Amino acid sequence: MTFKFLMAFAPILVACTTPAASPTGSPTPTIRSSPPASATVPGLASAPHAIVGPVRLWYLQPDPLFREEPRVPVTFPDADPTNGRPRARLRSTGRVVDLVRSQELPFSWSATVPLDGAPAGPQLIEILVRLASGEDAVVGTRQFTLSAPEYVVWTLDFEGDSAFDAELSNTAAIADGQKVPMTIMWNPRAWTTDQVPAARADAMLAWTKDRAGKGDEIALHIHGWTDFVRAAGVVPRTAPNWAGRSDGYDVPLTAFDEGETRKLVDFSLKLMSDHGLPRPTSFRAGGLFANAANLRAVASANFTADCSGAPAGAFGRLPLPWTLAPDAQPYRPSRDDANRAGDLPLLEAPTVGGNTYAYNEASIAPIVRADLAMLAPPSTPAAQRRAITIVSHPGTIDATERAAIEKLFRSFEPLRYERDAGPLRFVTLAQLAKAFSP
């Protein structure tokens, strides 16, 4: 892979006698143009000294989830620029907004610069004033990088069996230490079996509610356990299966038709509501097995996101029902073919970021490389919006797997938006559905 590195833009303080060069290299300090008649101003005898304050090094092209725009502070320490109608202009789009005088700080002005329609890449904000000659003078500039957003979703599947305190503690420690929100896929089978002691189910539930209180998403995960399926009023299956078990855990959801799937979903929602969990809007089928009929049932229950999708291949001894590419991106599936884009009101966010189960710090290296290959290199803006969904299991995260997951998440540090280092943000699946909403 070829890595392109952009230089971090240092703060620039520009006086009227030394205006900054434009991205095209033009040294011209004035622009001969007239404002609209309604905005005509007397103009200034000379260009004032301007100090342009800092903005972030990175911003993201707006989408329905996230909109943060540069608020540019400008100080005019030696002159009142009012008669020059001070403005800020984004060079790439030509969009101009007026600077507004601060009511608290003398000599201070500011403007929020819209980013709609701006291309990914280096950006230049110019501070303009109108001179008495009728010319606009550039009296200051500020640079930043604009990128398409990149998203990573960490999903945690409860499997319907027992998850113990040590593993749950490791899971929470990763999320809190790495500042990564979780999409916790709760499995209601814990309440329909005597294989999970009531005290253990209560402990798992308390942990999940605590995480919900901290902002993590609670979603739904269904496996075809025979006791759960029977409790939902559906005839249980033991075949086909991907692992040769006899308890239904490894029976794919694709073995159930649309009506049966809806019964399993509705039963799950009732159990979750009865136990005080929030109503989920995100879903994953056990083993990543789901087809169009399953997704129609999930969408009809008002879910907004699914992450059962996966690259083409097999799981255990069964072929997956997916024909997606290894780097498949979120899409809305067809009602008749889950592998094709269509009009189903459900975002399919394929789990292309890997499964961390049974990995250690050394063996997870290929997943790290594959995930990073789907994203823009460090210091490089992304040209298109991208998303990666990763799956782990809170019941299996021992010290070894915890170290592997932390290594994976640390690999994203040079790209993280909250560090002002790049365009990548960790989000929940519900947030991703909003980001990709029409």
C-alpha positions as a Markdown table, in Angstrom:
| # | Residue | x | y | z |
|---|---|---|---|---|
| 1 | Met | 0.0 | 0.0 | 0.0 |
| 2 | Thr | 1.2 | 3.5 | -0.9 |
| 3 | Phe | 1.0 | 5.9 | 2.0 |
| 4 | Lys | 0.5 | 9.6 | 1.4 |
| 5 | Phe | 1.2 | 11.9 | 4.2 |
| 6 | Leu | -0.2 | 15.4 | 4.5 |
| 7 | Met | 1.7 | 17.9 | 6.5 |
| 8 | Ala | -0.1 | 19.1 | 9.6 |
| 9 | Phe | -1.0 | 22.7 | 9.1 |
| 10 | Ala | 0.6 | 25.0 | 11.6 |
| 11 | Pro | -1.3 | 28.0 | 12.9 |
| 12 | Ile | -0.9 | 31.1 | 10.7 |
| 13 | Leu | -1.0 | 34.7 | 11.9 |
| 14 | Val | -1.4 | 37.0 | 9.0 |
| 15 | Ala | -1.1 | 40.8 | 8.8 |
| 16 | Cys | -2.6 | 42.9 | 6.1 |
| 17 | Thr | 0.8 | 43.5 | 4.5 |
| 18 | Thr | 1.6 | 39.8 | 4.2 |
| 19 | Pro | -1.5 | 37.9 | 3.0 |
| 20 | Ala | -1.3 | 34.2 | 2.8 |
| 21 | Ala | -0.9 | 32.5 | -0.6 |
| 22 | Ser | -3.9 | 30.7 | -2.0 |
| 23 | Pro | -3.8 | 26.9 | -2.6 |
| 24 | Thr | -3.1 | 27.7 | -6.2 |
| 25 | Gly | 0.0 | 29.8 | -5.3 |
| 26 | Ser | -1.5 | 33.1 | -6.3 |
| 27 | Pro | 0.1 | 36.0 | -4.3 |
| 28 | Thr | -2.7 | 38.4 | -5.1 |
| 29 | Pro | -3.9 | 40.0 | -1.8 |
| 30 | Thr | -7.1 | 41.6 | -3.2 |
| 31 | Ile | -10.1 | 40.4 | -5.1 |
| 32 | Arg | -11.9 | 42.8 | -7.4 |
| 33 | Ser | -15.5 | 42.0 | -6.7 |
| 34 | Ser | -18.5 | 43.9 | -5.4 |
| 35 | Pro | -20.9 | 42.7 | -2.7 |
| 36 | Pro | -24.6 | 42.6 | -3.4 |
| 37 | Ala | -26.3 | 46.0 | -3.4 |
| 38 | Ser | -28.0 | 45.2 | -0.1 |
| 39 | Ala | -24.7 | 44.5 | 1.5 |
| 40 | Thr | -22.7 | 47.5 | 0.1 |
| 41 | Val | -20.5 | 49.0 | 2.8 |
| 42 | Pro | -18.2 | 52.1 | 2.8 |
| 43 | Gly | -15.0 | 50.1 | 2.9 |
| 44 | Leu | -11.8 | 50.7 | 4.9 |
| 45 | Ala | -9.0 | 53.1 | 4.1 |
| 46 | Ser | -6.5 | 50.3 | 4.6 |
| 47 | Ala | -6.5 | 46.6 | 5.4 |
| 48 | Pro | -6.4 | 46.0 | 9.2 |
| 49 | His | -4.1 | 43.7 | 11.0 |
| 50 | Ala | -5.9 | 40.4 | 11.7 |
| 51 | Ile | -5.0 | 37.5 | 14.0 |
| 52 | Val | -6.7 | 34.3 | 13.0 |
| 53 | Gly | -7.2 | 31.9 | 15.8 |
| 54 | Pro | -6.8 | 28.1 | 15.7 |
| 55 | Val | -9.4 | 25.5 | 14.4 |
| 56 | Arg | -9.2 | 21.8 | 14.3 |
| 57 | Leu | -6.7 | 20.1 | 12.0 |
| 58 | Trp | -9.4 | 17.7 | 10.8 |
| 59 | Tyr | -13.1 | 18.1 | 9.9 |
| 60 | Leu | -15.5 | 15.7 | 8.4 |
| 61 | Gln | -17.9 | 16.2 | 5.5 |
| 62 | Pro | -21.4 | 16.5 | 7.1 |
| 63 | Asp | -23.8 | 13.5 | 7.2 |
| 64 | Pro | -27.1 | 12.9 | 9.1 |
| 65 | Leu | -25.2 | 11.7 | 12.2 |
| 66 | Phe | -22.5 | 14.3 | 12.6 |
| 67 | Arg | -22.0 | 17.9 | 11.7 |
| 68 | Glu | -19.1 | 19.9 | 13.1 |
| 69 | Glu | -18.0 | 23.0 | 11.3 |
| 70 | Pro | -15.0 | 25.3 | 11.8 |
| 71 | Arg | -15.8 | 28.2 | 14.1 |
| 72 | Val | -13.0 | 30.7 | 13.1 |
| 73 | Pro | -12.0 | 33.3 | 15.8 |
| 74 | Val | -10.4 | 36.5 | 14.4 |
| 75 | Thr | -9.0 | 39.4 | 16.4 |
| 76 | Phe | -8.5 | 42.8 | 14.9 |
| 77 | Pro | -6.3 | 44.5 | 17.6 |
| 78 | Asp | -5.6 | 47.8 | 15.9 |
| 79 | Ala | -8.7 | 48.8 | 14.0 |
| 80 | Asp | -12.5 | 48.4 | 13.9 |
| 81 | Pro | -13.2 | 46.4 | 10.7 |
| 82 | Thr | -17.0 | 47.1 | 10.8 |
| 83 | Asn | -17.0 | 49.3 | 7.7 |
| 84 | Gly | -15.1 | 46.6 | 5.8 |
| 85 | Arg | -17.8 | 44.0 | 6.5 |
| 86 | Pro | -15.4 | 41.3 | 7.7 |
| 87 | Arg | -16.1 | 37.9 | 6.3 |
| 88 | Ala | -14.8 | 34.3 | 6.2 |
| 89 | Arg | -14.7 | 32.4 | 2.9 |
| 90 | Leu | -14.0 | 28.8 | 2.2 |
| 91 | Arg | -11.9 | 28.8 | -0.8 |
| 92 | Ser | -12.9 | 25.4 | -2.2 |
| 93 | Thr | -16.7 | 26.3 | -2.4 |
| 94 | Gly | -16.6 | 30.1 | -2.5 |
| 95 | Arg | -19.1 | 30.1 | 0.4 |
| 96 | Val | -18.9 | 33.4 | 2.3 |
| 97 | Val | -20.2 | 34.1 | 5.8 |
| 98 | Asp | -20.1 | 37.3 | 7.8 |
| 99 | Leu | -17.9 | 37.6 | 10.9 |
| 100 | Val | -19.9 | 38.4 | 14.1 |
| 101 | Arg | -18.5 | 40.7 | 16.7 |
| 102 | Ser | -18.1 | 39.2 | 20.2 |
| 103 | Gln | -20.2 | 40.9 | 22.9 |
| 104 | Glu | -17.7 | 39.9 | 25.6 |
| 105 | Leu | -14.3 | 40.3 | 24.1 |
| 106 | Pro | -13.2 | 43.6 | 22.5 |
| 107 | Phe | -11.6 | 43.3 | 19.1 |
| 108 | Ser | -12.8 | 39.7 | 18.7 |
| 109 | Trp | -15.0 | 38.4 | 15.9 |
| 110 | Ser | -15.9 | 34.9 | 14.7 |
| 111 | Ala | -17.8 | 32.9 | 12.0 |
| 112 | Thr | -18.9 | 29.3 | 11.6 |
| 113 | Val | -18.0 | 28.2 | 8.1 |
| 114 | Pro | -20.4 | 25.7 | 6.4 |
| 115 | Leu | -18.7 | 22.6 | 4.9 |
| 116 | Asp | -21.6 | 21.4 | 2.7 |
| 117 | Gly | -20.4 | 20.5 | -0.7 |
| 118 | Ala | -16.7 | 20.9 | 0.0 |
| 119 | Pro | -14.5 | 18.1 | -1.4 |
| 120 | Ala | -12.2 | 16.0 | 0.7 |
| 121 | Gly | -8.7 | 17.4 | 0.9 |
| 122 | Pro | -6.8 | 20.4 | 2.1 |
| 123 | Gln | -9.0 | 23.4 | 2.8 |
| 124 | Leu | -8.3 | 27.2 | 3.1 |
| 125 | Ile | -10.4 | 29.7 | 5.0 |
| 126 | Glu | -9.8 | 33.3 | 4.0 |
| 127 | Ile | -10.7 | 36.3 | 6.1 |
| 128 | Leu | -11.9 | 39.2 | 3.9 |
| 129 | Val | -12.5 | 42.9 | 4.4 |
| 130 | Arg | -13.8 | 45.4 | 1.9 |
| 131 | Leu | -11.5 | 48.4 | 1.1 |
| 132 | Ala | -12.7 | 51.8 | 0.1 |
| 133 | Ser | -11.3 | 51.2 | -3.3 |
| 134 | Gly | -14.0 | 48.5 | -3.8 |
| 135 | Glu | -11.5 | 45.6 | -3.5 |
| 136 | Asp | -11.7 | 42.7 | -1.0 |
| 137 | Ala | -8.5 | 42.2 | 0.8 |
| 138 | Val | -7.4 | 38.8 | 2.3 |
| 139 | Val | -6.1 | 39.7 | 5.7 |
| 140 | Gly | -5.7 | 36.2 | 7.2 |
| 141 | Thr | -6.1 | 32.5 | 6.5 |
| 142 | Arg | -6.5 | 29.3 | 8.3 |
| 143 | Gln | -6.0 | 25.8 | 6.9 |
| 144 | Phe | -7.4 | 22.4 | 7.8 |
| 145 | Thr | -8.0 | 18.9 | 6.2 |
| 146 | Leu | -11.5 | 17.9 | 5.3 |
| 147 | Ser | -12.3 | 14.1 | 5.0 |
| 148 | Ala | -15.2 | 11.8 | 4.3 |
| 149 | Pro | -16.1 | 10.2 | 7.7 |
| 150 | Glu | -14.9 | 6.7 | 8.6 |
| 151 | Tyr | -16.7 | 4.6 | 11.2 |
| 152 | Val | -15.9 | 1.6 | 13.3 |
| 153 | Val | -18.6 | -0.3 | 15.1 |
| 154 | Trp | -17.8 | -2.8 | 18.0 |
| 155 | Thr | -20.5 | -5.3 | 18.5 |
| 156 | Leu | -20.7 | -7.7 | 21.5 |
| 157 | Asp | -22.7 | -10.9 | 21.1 |
| 158 | Phe | -24.2 | -12.6 | 24.1 |
| 159 | Glu | -24.7 | -16.1 | 22.9 |
| 160 | Gly | -27.6 | -17.2 | 25.2 |
| 161 | Asp | -25.3 | -19.1 | 27.7 |
| 162 | Ser | -23.5 | -17.8 | 30.7 |
| 163 | Ala | -21.0 | -15.0 | 30.7 |
| 164 | Phe | -19.0 | -14.6 | 33.8 |
| 165 | Asp | -17.8 | -11.6 | 35.8 |
| 166 | Ala | -14.1 | -11.7 | 34.9 |
| 167 | Glu | -14.9 | -11.6 | 31.1 |
| 168 | Leu | -17.6 | -8.9 | 31.5 |
| 169 | Ser | -15.1 | -6.8 | 33.5 |
| 170 | Asn | -12.5 | -7.2 | 30.7 |
| 171 | Thr | -15.1 | -6.2 | 28.1 |
| 172 | Ala | -16.0 | -3.0 | 30.0 |
| 173 | Ala | -12.4 | -2.2 | 30.7 |
| 174 | Ile | -11.6 | -2.3 | 27.0 |
| 175 | Ala | -14.6 | 0.0 | 26.2 |
| 176 | Asp | -13.7 | 2.5 | 28.9 |
| 177 | Gly | -10.0 | 2.4 | 28.4 |
| 178 | Gln | -10.1 | 2.8 | 24.6 |
| 179 | Lys | -13.1 | 5.1 | 24.6 |
| 180 | Val | -15.0 | 2.8 | 22.3 |
| 181 | Pro | -18.8 | 2.6 | 22.5 |
| 182 | Met | -20.3 | -0.9 | 22.4 |
| 183 | Thr | -23.3 | -2.3 | 20.6 |
| 184 | Ile | -24.3 | -5.0 | 23.1 |
| 185 | Met | -26.2 | -7.8 | 21.3 |
| 186 | Trp | -28.4 | -9.2 | 24.2 |
| 187 | Asn | -29.6 | -12.8 | 23.8 |
| 188 | Pro | -32.9 | -13.4 | 25.6 |
| 189 | Arg | -32.4 | -17.2 | 25.7 |
| 190 | Ala | -30.8 | -16.7 | 29.1 |
| 191 | Trp | -34.3 | -16.4 | 30.5 |
| 192 | Thr | -35.8 | -19.5 | 28.8 |
| 193 | Thr | -33.3 | -22.2 | 30.0 |
| 194 | Asp | -32.2 | -23.8 | 33.2 |
| 195 | Gln | -28.7 | -24.0 | 31.8 |
| 196 | Val | -28.1 | -20.4 | 32.8 |
| 197 | Pro | -28.7 | -20.0 | 36.6 |
| 198 | Ala | -31.0 | -17.2 | 37.5 |
| 199 | Ala | -28.3 | -15.5 | 39.5 |
| 200 | Arg | -26.0 | -15.5 | 36.5 |
| 201 | Ala | -28.7 | -14.2 | 34.2 |
| 202 | Asp | -29.4 | -11.4 | 36.7 |
| 203 | Ala | -25.7 | -10.5 | 36.9 |
| 204 | Met | -25.5 | -10.4 | 33.1 |
| 205 | Leu | -28.6 | -8.2 | 33.0 |
| 206 | Ala | -27.3 | -5.8 | 35.6 |
| 207 | Trp | -24.0 | -5.4 | 33.7 |
| 208 | Thr | -25.9 | -4.8 | 30.5 |
| 209 | Lys | -28.2 | -2.2 | 32.1 |
| 210 | Asp | -25.1 | -0.5 | 33.6 |
| 211 | Arg | -23.5 | -0.2 | 30.2 |
| 212 | Ala | -26.8 | 1.2 | 28.7 |
| 213 | Gly | -26.6 | 3.8 | 31.4 |
| 214 | Lys | -23.1 | 4.8 | 30.1 |
| 215 | Gly | -24.4 | 5.3 | 26.6 |
| 216 | Asp | -23.8 | 1.9 | 25.0 |
| 217 | Glu | -26.4 | 0.5 | 22.6 |
| 218 | Ile | -28.5 | -2.5 | 23.5 |
| 219 | Ala | -29.3 | -4.6 | 20.5 |
| 220 | Leu | -30.8 | -8.1 | 19.8 |
| 221 | His | -28.9 | -11.3 | 19.0 |
| 222 | Ile | -30.8 | -14.6 | 18.3 |
| 223 | His | -29.5 | -18.1 | 18.1 |
| 224 | Gly | -31.8 | -21.1 | 17.4 |
| 225 | Trp | -31.6 | -22.7 | 20.8 |
| 226 | Thr | -34.3 | -25.4 | 21.0 |
| 227 | Asp | -35.6 | -24.3 | 24.4 |
| 228 | Phe | -35.8 | -20.6 | 23.3 |
| 229 | Val | -37.5 | -21.4 | 20.0 |
| 230 | Arg | -40.0 | -23.7 | 21.7 |
| 231 | Ala | -40.8 | -21.0 | 24.3 |
| 232 | Ala | -41.4 | -18.6 | 21.5 |
| 233 | Gly | -44.1 | -20.9 | 20.1 |
| 234 | Val | -42.1 | -22.0 | 17.1 |
| 235 | Val | -41.2 | -25.6 | 16.2 |
| 236 | Pro | -37.5 | -26.1 | 17.2 |
| 237 | Arg | -34.9 | -27.5 | 14.7 |
| 238 | Thr | -31.6 | -29.3 | 15.2 |
| 239 | Ala | -30.7 | -29.3 | 11.5 |
| 240 | Pro | -29.2 | -27.9 | 9.4 |
| 241 | Asn | -26.4 | -26.9 | 11.7 |
| 242 | Trp | -22.9 | -25.6 | 11.4 |
| 243 | Ala | -21.2 | -27.5 | 14.2 |
| 244 | Gly | -23.0 | -30.8 | 14.7 |
| 245 | Arg | -24.7 | -29.9 | 18.0 |
| 246 | Ser | -28.1 | -31.1 | 19.1 |
| 247 | Asp | -29.3 | -28.1 | 21.2 |
| 248 | Gly | -30.2 | -25.7 | 18.3 |
| 249 | Tyr | -27.5 | -23.2 | 19.0 |
| 250 | Asp | -25.9 | -23.9 | 15.6 |
| 251 | Val | -29.1 | -23.9 | 13.6 |
| 252 | Pro | -29.0 | -20.9 | 11.2 |
| 253 | Leu | -31.8 | -18.4 | 11.3 |
| 254 | Thr | -32.3 | -19.1 | 7.6 |
| 255 | Ala | -33.9 | -22.4 | 8.7 |
| 256 | Phe | -36.9 | -20.3 | 9.9 |
| 257 | Asp | -39.3 | -18.6 | 7.5 |
| 258 | Glu | -40.4 | -15.0 | 7.7 |
| 259 | Gly | -43.4 | -15.6 | 10.0 |
| 260 | Glu | -41.3 | -17.8 | 12.4 |
| 261 | Thr | -38.6 | -15.2 | 12.5 |
| 262 | Arg | -41.1 | -12.5 | 13.4 |
| 263 | Lys | -42.3 | -14.7 | 16.3 |
| 264 | Leu | -38.8 | -15.2 | 17.6 |
| 265 | Val | -38.2 | -11.4 | 17.3 |
| 266 | Asp | -41.4 | -10.5 | 19.0 |
| 267 | Phe | -40.9 | -12.9 | 21.8 |
| 268 | Ser | -37.4 | -11.5 | 22.3 |
| 269 | Leu | -38.7 | -8.0 | 22.5 |
| 270 | Lys | -41.3 | -8.9 | 25.1 |
| 271 | Leu | -38.7 | -10.6 | 27.3 |
| 272 | Met | -36.4 | -7.7 | 27.0 |
| 273 | Ser | -39.1 | -5.2 | 27.9 |
| 274 | Asp | -40.3 | -7.4 | 30.8 |
| 275 | His | -36.7 | -7.3 | 32.2 |
| 276 | Gly | -36.3 | -3.5 | 31.8 |
| 277 | Leu | -34.1 | -3.3 | 28.8 |
| 278 | Pro | -34.5 | -0.6 | 26.2 |
| 279 | Arg | -36.3 | -1.5 | 23.0 |
| 280 | Pro | -33.5 | -2.5 | 20.5 |
| 281 | Thr | -33.3 | -1.2 | 17.0 |
| 282 | Ser | -30.2 | -3.2 | 15.8 |
| 283 | Phe | -30.0 | -6.9 | 15.1 |
| 284 | Arg | -27.7 | -9.8 | 14.3 |
| 285 | Ala | -28.6 | -13.4 | 13.6 |
| 286 | Gly | -26.5 | -16.2 | 15.1 |
| 287 | Gly | -23.5 | -17.3 | 13.1 |
| 288 | Leu | -24.2 | -14.4 | 10.7 |
| 289 | Phe | -26.9 | -16.5 | 8.9 |
| 290 | Ala | -29.7 | -14.4 | 7.6 |
| 291 | Asn | -31.6 | -14.1 | 4.3 |
| 292 | Ala | -34.1 | -11.8 | 2.8 |
| 293 | Ala | -37.0 | -13.5 | 4.6 |
| 294 | Asn | -35.3 | -13.0 | 8.0 |
| 295 | Leu | -34.5 | -9.4 | 7.2 |
| 296 | Arg | -38.0 | -8.7 | 6.1 |
| 297 | Ala | -39.2 | -9.9 | 9.5 |
| 298 | Val | -36.6 | -7.8 | 11.4 |
| 299 | Ala | -37.5 | -4.7 | 9.4 |
| 300 | Ser | -41.2 | -5.2 | 9.9 |
| 301 | Ala | -40.5 | -5.1 | 13.7 |
| 302 | Asn | -39.1 | -1.6 | 13.2 |
| 303 | Phe | -35.4 | -2.4 | 13.5 |
| 304 | Thr | -33.2 | 0.1 | 11.6 |
| 305 | Ala | -29.9 | -1.8 | 11.3 |
| 306 | Asp | -28.7 | -5.4 | 10.9 |
| 307 | Cys | -25.1 | -6.7 | 10.9 |
| 308 | Ser | -25.6 | -10.3 | 10.0 |
| 309 | Gly | -24.0 | -9.7 | 6.6 |
| 310 | Ala | -20.6 | -11.1 | 6.0 |
| 311 | Pro | -18.1 | -11.7 | 3.2 |
| 312 | Ala | -18.8 | -14.8 | 1.1 |
| 313 | Gly | -17.5 | -18.0 | 2.6 |
| 314 | Ala | -18.5 | -20.7 | 5.1 |
| 315 | Phe | -19.1 | -20.9 | 8.8 |
| 316 | Gly | -18.4 | -24.4 | 10.2 |
| 317 | Arg | -19.8 | -26.9 | 7.8 |
| 318 | Leu | -22.4 | -24.6 | 6.3 |
| 319 | Pro | -21.9 | -22.1 | 3.5 |
| 320 | Leu | -22.9 | -18.6 | 4.5 |
| 321 | Pro | -25.9 | -17.1 | 2.6 |
| 322 | Trp | -23.8 | -14.1 | 1.7 |
| 323 | Thr | -22.0 | -13.3 | -1.5 |
| 324 | Leu | -20.6 | -9.9 | -0.3 |
| 325 | Ala | -17.0 | -8.7 | -1.0 |
| 326 | Pro | -14.5 | -8.7 | 1.9 |
| 327 | Asp | -14.7 | -4.9 | 2.2 |
| 328 | Ala | -18.5 | -4.6 | 1.6 |
| 329 | Gln | -20.0 | -1.4 | 2.8 |
| 330 | Pro | -23.4 | -0.6 | 4.4 |
| 331 | Tyr | -26.4 | -0.7 | 2.1 |
| 332 | Arg | -30.1 | -1.2 | 2.2 |
| 333 | Pro | -30.9 | -4.7 | 1.0 |
| 334 | Ser | -33.5 | -5.8 | -1.5 |
| 335 | Arg | -36.7 | -7.4 | -0.1 |
| 336 | Asp | -36.0 | -10.5 | -2.3 |
| 337 | Asp | -32.2 | -10.8 | -2.1 |
| 338 | Ala | -30.3 | -9.8 | 1.0 |
| 339 | Asn | -27.1 | -9.6 | -1.1 |
| 340 | Arg | -28.4 | -6.9 | -3.4 |
| 341 | Ala | -29.2 | -3.3 | -2.7 |
| 342 | Gly | -32.9 | -2.4 | -2.6 |
| 343 | Asp | -35.6 | -0.6 | -0.7 |
| 344 | Leu | -35.8 | -2.6 | 2.6 |
| 345 | Pro | -36.0 | 0.0 | 5.4 |
| 346 | Leu | -33.0 | -1.5 | 7.2 |
| 347 | Leu | -29.3 | -0.7 | 7.0 |
| 348 | Glu | -27.2 | -3.8 | 6.4 |
| 349 | Ala | -23.8 | -3.1 | 8.0 |
| 350 | Pro | -21.7 | -6.2 | 7.1 |
| 351 | Thr | -19.4 | -7.6 | 9.7 |
| 352 | Val | -16.2 | -7.2 | 7.6 |
| 353 | Gly | -13.9 | -6.1 | 10.5 |
| 354 | Gly | -13.3 | -9.6 | 11.8 |
| 355 | Asn | -14.2 | -11.8 | 14.8 |
| 356 | Thr | -11.8 | -11.4 | 17.8 |
| 357 | Tyr | -12.7 | -14.8 | 19.3 |
| 358 | Ala | -9.6 | -16.8 | 20.4 |
| 359 | Tyr | -7.1 | -14.3 | 19.1 |
| 360 | Asn | -4.0 | -13.1 | 21.0 |
| 361 | Glu | -1.7 | -10.1 | 20.4 |
| 362 | Ala | 0.3 | -11.9 | 17.8 |
| 363 | Ser | -2.4 | -13.8 | 15.9 |
| 364 | Ile | -4.6 | -10.8 | 15.5 |
| 365 | Ala | -2.1 | -9.0 | 13.3 |
| 366 | Pro | -3.8 | -10.1 | 10.0 |
| 367 | Ile | -7.1 | -8.6 | 11.2 |
| 368 | Val | -5.3 | -5.4 | 12.0 |
| 369 | Arg | -3.8 | -5.2 | 8.6 |
| 370 | Ala | -7.0 | -6.1 | 6.8 |
| 371 | Asp | -9.0 | -3.5 | 8.8 |
| 372 | Leu | -6.5 | -0.7 | 8.2 |
| 373 | Ala | -6.4 | -1.6 | 4.5 |
| 374 | Met | -10.1 | -0.7 | 4.3 |
| 375 | Leu | -9.4 | 2.8 | 5.6 |
| 376 | Ala | -7.5 | 5.8 | 4.4 |
| 377 | Pro | -3.8 | 5.8 | 5.4 |
| 378 | Pro | -2.7 | 8.0 | 8.3 |
| 379 | Ser | -2.7 | 11.7 | 7.6 |
| 380 | Thr | -4.7 | 11.1 | 4.4 |
| 381 | Pro | -8.3 | 12.3 | 4.0 |
| 382 | Ala | -10.8 | 9.6 | 3.0 |
| 383 | Ala | -12.4 | 10.3 | -0.4 |
| 384 | Gln | -15.5 | 8.2 | 0.4 |
| 385 | Arg | -17.5 | 7.4 | 3.6 |
| 386 | Arg | -16.5 | 4.0 | 5.0 |
| 387 | Ala | -17.6 | 1.7 | 7.8 |
| 388 | Ile | -16.2 | -1.4 | 9.5 |
| 389 | Thr | -18.1 | -3.7 | 11.9 |
| 390 | Ile | -16.2 | -5.9 | 14.3 |
| 391 | Val | -17.6 | -8.7 | 16.5 |
| 392 | Ser | -16.5 | -10.0 | 19.9 |
| 393 | His | -18.3 | -11.9 | 22.6 |
| 394 | Pro | -18.5 | -10.6 | 26.2 |
| 395 | Gly | -18.5 | -14.2 | 27.5 |
| 396 | Thr | -15.1 | -15.1 | 26.0 |
| 397 | Ile | -13.0 | -12.0 | 26.6 |
| 398 | Asp | -10.3 | -13.4 | 28.9 |
| 399 | Ala | -6.9 | -11.6 | 29.4 |
| 400 | Thr | -5.5 | -13.0 | 26.2 |
| 401 | Glu | -8.4 | -11.9 | 23.9 |
| 402 | Arg | -8.6 | -8.6 | 25.8 |
| 403 | Ala | -4.9 | -7.9 | 24.8 |
| 404 | Ala | -5.7 | -8.8 | 21.2 |
| 405 | Ile | -8.7 | -6.4 | 21.1 |
| 406 | Glu | -6.8 | -3.6 | 22.7 |
| 407 | Lys | -4.0 | -4.1 | 20.1 |
| 408 | Leu | -6.6 | -3.9 | 17.3 |
| 409 | Phe | -8.2 | -0.7 | 18.7 |
| 410 | Arg | -4.8 | 0.9 | 19.3 |
| 411 | Ser | -4.0 | 0.4 | 15.6 |
| 412 | Phe | -6.8 | 3.0 | 14.9 |
| 413 | Glu | -5.2 | 5.7 | 17.1 |
| 414 | Pro | -3.5 | 7.5 | 14.2 |
| 415 | Leu | -6.9 | 7.9 | 12.5 |
| 416 | Arg | -9.1 | 8.9 | 15.3 |
| 417 | Tyr | -11.2 | 12.1 | 14.9 |
| 418 | Glu | -11.6 | 12.8 | 18.6 |
| 419 | Arg | -7.8 | 13.0 | 18.9 |
| 420 | Asp | -7.8 | 15.5 | 15.9 |
| 421 | Ala | -5.6 | 12.9 | 14.1 |
| 422 | Gly | -7.9 | 11.7 | 11.3 |
| 423 | Pro | -11.4 | 10.9 | 10.1 |
| 424 | Leu | -12.3 | 7.8 | 12.1 |
| 425 | Arg | -15.0 | 7.7 | 14.7 |
| 426 | Phe | -16.1 | 4.7 | 16.8 |
| 427 | Val | -19.9 | 4.6 | 16.9 |
| 428 | Thr | -22.8 | 2.3 | 17.8 |
| 429 | Leu | -24.8 | 0.4 | 15.2 |
| 430 | Ala | -27.8 | 2.7 | 15.8 |
| 431 | Gln | -25.6 | 5.7 | 15.2 |
| 432 | Leu | -24.2 | 4.2 | 12.0 |
| 433 | Ala | -27.8 | 3.7 | 10.8 |
| 434 | Lys | -28.4 | 7.4 | 11.3 |
| 435 | Ala | -25.1 | 8.3 | 9.5 |
| 436 | Phe | -26.2 | 6.3 | 6.5 |
| 437 | Ser | -29.9 | 7.4 | 6.5 |
| 438 | Pro | -31.2 | 8.9 | 3.3 |
